Amino acid sequence: MTTRRRFLAISAAAMVCPTPGTAQPLYTWQGAALGARATVRLAHPDAPAITARIGTEISRLEDIFSLYRPQSALSQLNTSGVLNSPPFELLECLSLAGAVHAASDGRFDPTIQPLWACYAEASATDVMPQEAARSSAHALTGWDRVRLDAASVTLQPDMALTLNGIAQGYIADCVADMLAAEGLTNILIDTGEFRALGQQPDGRPWPVKLAAGGQVPLVARALATSAPLGTTFDESGNVGHILDPRTGHPSQVMWREITVSAKSAAVADALSTAACLFKERSAMVGFLAKFEGAKLEAAVLS
């Protein structure tokens, strides 16, 4: 498998508007998030303590969402097929995923994990999955076969979930909420998806550059970009990682990049992923209109 996004960068700029001559130096913290490198950059008098709390929060959320930690709530669910007394964050993220699944007519589906694993395992040997293996993996998907409530989350035998299309954004939201609760403003958080609290300390919007060109000004808003060929299952880079849950095949690569803004990074993250599976821009816009405040910022054809 080849990828153009080798690490997950989490960076935040949280600044107190200083008096002249008292600008705070930039403090940098490095750690890990969802199995990848994480960086937090702060210009604040209490930056070491703040970044330590951010690191603790990220680790706590990894213990819920990570597919890399065997003890995480998600890993335990995938292993046993049932998770009793699930964490609130997992239930909230799954509920949002279910809403996007319904609104997208099944284009967004966390149960895609067995199919994704089938492609990833075949890719490791430089081949595409055999049809029998692909069909068997596809038969293990289906959001309607997931049961969740406050007491438990239950999967059918051999099913598994991935929240890679929404958890990065959700973590950005959680970090933002934690910092906002501490009274911090003028923050830009980047977990691969962006979440802006307020604006830049000088009053200007945060300018987020798009890989395909141009930029989006963010003020108290989130932004997410999905690229079907950002990660590929073949050396030639033609078989993208966004699989269509309805067919079990990789998406037909019509779009090079889809960028969506919304009130939360989790919503923007999930919507941009699902949007890649729409063939017409008008249908994509109609789908996004089902979520208050969501906006298509860019849809770049391949």
N, C-alpha and C positions, 0 to 999 in steps of 0.2 A: 504494500500500500504506500502511496506517495501522498505527501501533504505539503501544502504551502503555508500552513500555520503550525509551526513546530512547538510553540509554547503559548501559554495563557498568561498574558500580562495584566496584572491588576494594579493600576496606578491611580492615586488620588491626589489632588492638590487641594488642600484645605487651608485657607489662609485667613488670618485676621487682618483687616485693613490697618496697616501700621501708621504711626505718626512719622513725619519726615525723619529720616536718618535712623529708623529703628526696624528696618525690614528684617524679617526672620530668615535665617539660612535654610536651605532645602535639606530635609532629613530623609534618608532612604532606608526602607526596610525591605528585606527579601525573604521569601518563604516559598510555599507551594500552595496550589489550589487546583482541585480536580486532577491531580496527577501531573501538574505542570508548574513551571516556575511562576512565582507571583512577586510583584514589586509594588510597594506603596511609597509614594513620595509626598511629603508634607512640609509645608512652611508654616510652623506653628510653635509657640513656646513650649507646649507640652507634647511635641511630636513623638518622642520615644514612648511615652505612656499610651498615646492614642494608637500608634501603629501596633503596639503590643496587643491592645484590645482588638484591633482589626484582625491580627493574626489568629487570636483565640477564636474570634467569631467565624473566620473562614474555616478553621480546623473543625469547629463544631458542626458547621454545615456540611463539610466533607464527610463527617461521620453519619450524615443522613443520605447524601446524594451520590457519593463516589462509587464508581464501579471498580476502582483500584484498591479500595480498602475492604478486605473481607468482612470486617466487623460493621461496616456501614449498614444503615437501615435498608437501603436499596439492595445491597448485596445479600443480606439475610433474607429479604423477601424473594429475590430471584433464586436463592438456593433452596429454600423450604417451601415456597409457594404461598406462604401465609405470614403476615406480620401482625401480631397482636399489639394493641395500644400504640399505633403508629404515631410518630412525632407530628405535631401540628403542621410544621413546615412541609413535610412530605404530603400530607393530606391537602394542604392548600395548593401546592404545586401540581399534584395530580388532578385536583378539581379544575384548575385553570387549563391544564392539558386537555381534559375532557371537554371543556367549553370550546377550545380551539378545534378539537377533533370534530365536534358537531357542526360548528360554523363553517368548517372547510370541507364538509362532506367526506370526511375520512382521510384527508391528505396529511393530517398531523396525527400520529399514533405512536405513543411510547412503547407499545408492544412489538415494535419493529426489531427489537434487540436480537432475537434468534436469527432473523433474516440478515441483519447487519453482520452478525458474527459469522454466518455462512459465507458471505462475500469476503469478509476480512480473512478468514482461514484459507479460502481458495486463493486469495490474492498473495498470501505468504508464499505460495508455491508458483506464483506467476501465471495462474490460470483463472478462468471464471468458473463459478460453481456449475457442477453437473445439474441438468434440469431436475433430476429426481431429488437431489439434495436441496435445491432451491425451492421446489414445490413443498417438500416436507417442512422446511423452515417457515415458509409462508403460511402453512396450515397451523402453525403455532401462534399466529398473530390474531389480533381482533380485540379492539377496545371494549366491545360489548361483553367480553368474557372476563373482564376485571370487575371485582366487587370491592367497594371501599365505603367505609363509614368510620365514625370515631373509634369504634371497637377494634376494627381490623381491616387489613387489605388482603384480598385473596386472589390468587391467580389459578388458572387451570393448569394441570400437569404439564411440565416442560416449558411453560411460557416464561418470559423474562421481560423486564422493562428497562428502557434507557431514558434518561431525562437530559441527554446531551443537547437537545434542541431547545431547552428552556431553563435548565438549572444554572447556566452561566449568568443569564439575565437575572434569575431569582437571587443569586448570591450578590450581584451588584445592588439589587434593591435592598437586601438585608443590611449590607454594609452602609448604604446610604441612610437607611432608617436609623441605624445605630448612631451614626455621626450626627444626624439631625436631632436626635433625642438628647445629645450632649450640647446642643446649641450651636453646632458648627454650620457654617454656610459657605458658599462659593467653593463648591467641591465638584470635581469631575472624576468619576470612577470608571475604570475601563477593565472589564473582565472578558474582553473579546467582544462584549456588548457595552454600550456606554450608558451611564446614568448621571445626569447633571443635577446637582442641588444648587439652585440659584444660578449665578452667573460668575464671570471672572471678577476678581477683586476690583478691577478698574471699571466695572459696570458693563463691559461688553459681553456678548454671548460667548460660550465656549465654541471655538471653530473646530468641528470634527471633519477631517479630510476623508474623502471616499477614495478607495483604491482605483475606481474607474474614472476618477476625475471629479473636480468640484468639491464643495464642502457644505455641511449643514450646520447652521448656528443653533446651539442648544442652550436653552434656559429652562431650568426646572422640568426637564423632559428626558426621555430615554431614546436610544437609537440602536438598531441592530442591523447587521448586514449578513446575508447568506449568499454563498457562491457555490453552486452545484459542483464545480470542479475545483473548489478550494482544497478538497481532499479526494483522491481518486483511488480506485481499486486496481488500476493497471499502469504499467510503466509509461505507456503512451499518453496517459492523462486524459483519456476520453470517457471513462466510466466513473461517473461522479458518485459521491457518498450519500447523496440525498435519495433515498429509496422511496418509491411510491407504495404506500401500504395497501392500496387497492389492487395493484397488479403484482407486486412482489419484484418488480424490476426497477433498475435505476431510472431516475427521471430523464425524460427526453430533454436534452440540454438546449433549451430555447433561450434561457437567461444566463448571462455571465455573472450578474450580480443583482440582488434585490436588497434595497435598504428601506426599512420601515421605522418610523418614529411613533412613540406612544407615551402614555403617562408613566408606565413602568417598563423596566428593562425585560422582565420576564415575559410580558405580553409582546413587546417588540421582537424578542428573540423567537418566540413560538410562531408569531405571524410571519416573520420573514422566511422562516423555514418552510411553512406551508405554502406561502406565496410562490415559491419556486416551482410548484407543481401545477400552477395555472398556466394555460396556454394563451389566454387572451388577457391583455392588460385591463380591459373593462371588467372582466369577471374577477380579477384580482382586487381591483378597487372596490367592487361590490362586497367582496368578502371582508375586506378591512373595515368597511363602513359599519359592520356589525359590532365593532368594538369602539366605544366612545373615545374620541381623541386620537385614534390611530390614523396614520397618514402614510401614503406611499411617497417616499422621498426620491427614489431612483429605481428604475427597472431597465437594466442595460442588456440588450440582446446579445447573444453570442455571435 
